[in-house]
Amino acid sequence: MSKEIKGFSKLTKKEKIEWLSKSCFKDRDSAKKILTQYWNIDSNLQKLHDEFSENTISNYYLPFAIAPNFLINNKIYTVPMTIEESSVVAAASKAAKFWMKNGGFKAEVIDSEKIGQVHFLYSGDKKNPFRIF
């Protein structure tokens, strides 16, 4: 890259792509073409995608597959998977087929309460750290 950029988030999407292709790629035109080829044809849907995250310049697609025949708690499900690895889908489908013939999967919710921890690093007044919340 040539230098630090300030105000990147204020640029339009096209300006961001222009900066990126100029700063990071030898073949600017190819970079721009690759980034824009994944834009959605439906401009309203693309606008929605652009608003999911900060500094969106393109979309990233992965194959959307399904693994059928999952017998879970005596009900058959088809499990969606977004993955680039076909062998994972094939293995999941094969396992589902095997377990369907052998009673399927059983699942139960034991408790909906989750225990977790949050850690804060605080270097202020040790007598009253909670005043900032």
C-alpha positions in Angstrom: 0.0 0.0 0.0 1.1 3.5 -0.7 0.1 5.3 2.5 -2.4 5.5 5.3 -5.9 6.5 4.3 -8.0 8.7 6.5 -11.8 9.0 6.2 -12.2 5.7 4.4 -15.6 5.0 5.9 -16.8 8.3 4.5 -16.1 7.3 0.9 -18.7 5.9 -1.4 -18.5 2.2 -2.3 -17.1 3.0 -5.7 -14.5 5.4 -4.2 -13.5 2.6 -1.7 -13.1 0.2 -4.6 -11.1 2.7 -6.6 -8.8 3.3 -3.6 -8.4 -0.4 -3.0 -7.7 -1.3 -6.6 -5.2 1.5 -6.9 -3.4 0.8 -3.6 -3.4 -2.9 -3.4 -3.5 -4.4 -6.9 -1.2 -4.4 -10.0 -4.1 -4.9 -12.4 -6.7 -2.3 -11.2 -9.3 -3.1 -13.9 -9.3 -6.8 -13.0 -9.6 -6.0 -9.3 -12.6 -3.7 -9.9 -14.2 -6.3 -12.2 -13.9 -9.1 -9.7 -15.2 -7.0 -6.8 -18.2 -5.7 -8.8 -19.2 -9.0 -10.5 -20.7 -10.2 -7.2 -23.0 -7.3 -6.7 -26.6 -8.2 -6.6 -28.7 -7.2 -9.7 -31.5 -6.2 -7.4 -30.3 -2.8 -6.2 -32.6 -2.9 -3.1 -31.2 -6.2 -2.0 -27.7 -5.0 -2.7 -28.3 -1.9 -0.6 -29.5 -4.2 2.2 -26.3 -6.2 1.9 -24.2 -3.1 1.9 -25.8 -2.0 5.2 -25.0 -5.3 7.0 -21.4 -4.1 7.7 -19.1 -1.2 7.6 -17.0 -0.5 4.5 -18.8 -3.0 2.3 -17.3 -3.2 -1.2 -18.6 -6.5 -2.5 -20.4 -9.7 -1.6 -18.9 -13.1 -0.8 -20.7 -16.1 -2.0 -20.4 -19.7 -0.9 -22.3 -22.7 -2.2 -25.6 -23.3 -0.3 -26.1 -27.1 0.1 -28.5 -29.3 2.0 -28.1 -32.6 3.9 -31.4 -34.4 4.0 -32.8 -37.2 6.2 -31.8 -36.0 9.7 -34.1 -37.8 12.1 -34.0 -35.6 15.2 -36.5 -36.4 18.1 -38.6 -38.5 15.7 -39.0 -35.7 13.1 -37.1 -35.6 9.8 -35.2 -32.5 9.0 -33.2 -31.2 6.1 -30.1 -29.3 7.3 -28.8 -26.3 5.3 -25.1 -25.9 5.0 -23.1 -23.0 3.5 -19.7 -24.6 2.8 -17.2 -24.9 0.0 -16.3 -28.5 1.0 -18.5 -31.1 -0.7 -17.1 -34.0 1.3 -18.5 -32.4 4.5 -22.0 -32.3 3.0 -21.6 -35.9 1.7 -20.4 -37.1 5.1 -23.3 -35.4 6.9 -25.8 -36.9 4.5 -24.3 -40.3 4.9 -24.3 -40.1 8.7 -27.9 -38.9 8.6 -28.9 -41.9 6.5 -27.1 -44.2 8.9 -28.6 -42.8 12.0 -32.1 -42.6 10.5 -32.0 -46.4 10.3 -30.6 -46.6 13.8 -33.0 -44.5 15.8 -31.9 -41.0 14.7 -30.6 -38.3 17.0 -32.1 -37.4 20.3 -31.8 -33.9 21.7 -33.3 -32.2 24.8 -33.0 -28.8 26.3 -31.7 -29.2 29.8 -31.6 -25.6 30.7 -31.9 -22.3 28.9 -29.8 -20.4 31.4 -26.2 -19.9 30.2 -23.3 -19.1 32.5 -20.6 -16.8 31.1 -17.9 -14.4 32.0 -17.1 -10.9 30.9 -13.7 -9.5 31.6 -13.0 -5.8 31.7 -9.6 -4.2 31.8 -9.9 -1.1 34.0 -7.1 1.2 35.1 -9.2 3.9 36.7 -10.2 4.5 40.3 -10.1 1.1 42.0 -12.6 2.2 44.7 -15.5 2.6 42.2 -15.0 0.9 38.9 -18.8 0.5 38.3 -19.4 4.2 38.1 -18.7 4.1 34.3 -21.5 1.7 33.6 
